[in-house]
């Protein structure tokens, strides 16, 4: 495991973290505003640009870990939620397939926000790992907002429930994979080693119930602005 940068160690909500959050917020806002006011050609270029950012940061990350002798199957496959959403989002931004939109909105945003506020990185600016991690997670969030604010996608109850169910199917598959290879993708078998919100949760398996409830609250909250009241 990486030991961190002794010169520029990461400090959550430290000056470099807060500075990065501010810069990325401006980047995200500008991207969305440009998409809302631009032509279809402009929107297509932005979508492909975000796809390129995700692809480049993904490849760079795996190359970096491999070159530093830290790439192992049990840790570096793109099976955590954000890793999986990188590929769903790349595909969705390039093809604009309807089925990708609820995934990008619910899972892309919900998963990546945690990665921005509490990045799994022992490094801070100007280390490439910190920059790449923050940029890729921010792009996932912007892409999730893009389908709502620019593409005018409005989730319905059916797609919301389908997405919620899909998360559990995916988690079941990853649970079996974890048992087979000795990994801990999605943190199903134990809490992450790095500091996280899960530190305040009860121990396994009870923290899984807390995560289940948290997921339900997040999905319900994200759906609420689009819920349509029943007609009398």
Secondary structure, 3 states (H helix, E strand, C coil): CCCCCCCCECCCCCHHHHHHHHHHHHHHHHHHHHHHHCCHHHHHHHHHHHHHHHHHHHHHHHHHHHHCCCCCHHHHCCCCHHHHHHHHHHHHHHHCCHHHHHHHHHHHHHHHHHHHHCCCCCECCCCHHHHHHHHHHHHHHHHHHHHHHCCCCCCCHHHHHHHHHHHHHHHHHHHHHHHHHCCCHHHCCCCCCCCCHHHHCCCCCHHHHHHHHHHHHHHHHHHHCCCCCCCC
